[in-house]
């Protein structure tokens, strides 16, 4: 260390990531004089995926800024809705977010999901290769430089997780158009086409079906449809309230 000291103020929305001592106004921080401000902020525990603007002495600076002595830094969160330029908005979720993945797919949001732990390097590489926003609660994963884009999932409750992602990214919702098992697109299907997947009672009771164009899974308004409908209606109603 060369004794370079700056003062950092973290927005309350990001207090989750920093020690309690750094949650009350600007606090002093020693830097080495060569590390970027982005690196310094990450060293505090804040993933850069969660940082919207870095303000130094009243002016915005990029994460590559090298902080100088006595600079005052304000760390602000990303704005909502967050725009992700460069590709259609789509997501990649890690192994711990299976329920969130199924709910996003239920709403018609393009959502890839790894049901096994393939490791952070492979997840980051897939995010980059497919230009998907990586959603995770793993801060280490979100710090990987090869990620195309990423976002921290703040809650452990699926309802809150879904609200958070919909509010943050405002994706287009097209309910009932994707397979909740594999993310493929659904198409209308005749009962005869998927008869081998239906029990006798289902064949007698239902006449309207859909089938995944990728994995072939059949769908109909079965016993759990009311629960799924409630999730869809809640999301659509919330979306309407936010846009008013």
Secondary structure, DSSP 8 states (H G I E B T S, - for coil): ---EEEEEEE-GGGGGGS-GGGSSS-EEEEE-SSSBHHHHHHHTT--GGGEEEEEETTEEE-TT-B--TT-EEEEEE--SS---TTS---EEE-TT-HHHHHHHHHTT--EEE-SS---HHHHHHHHHHHT-EEEES-HHHHT-TT-SEEEE---SSHHHHHHHHHHHH-----TT-B-TTT--BEEEE-GGGGGGG--HHHHHH---EEEETTT--EE-S-TTHHHHHHHHHHHHHHHHHHH-
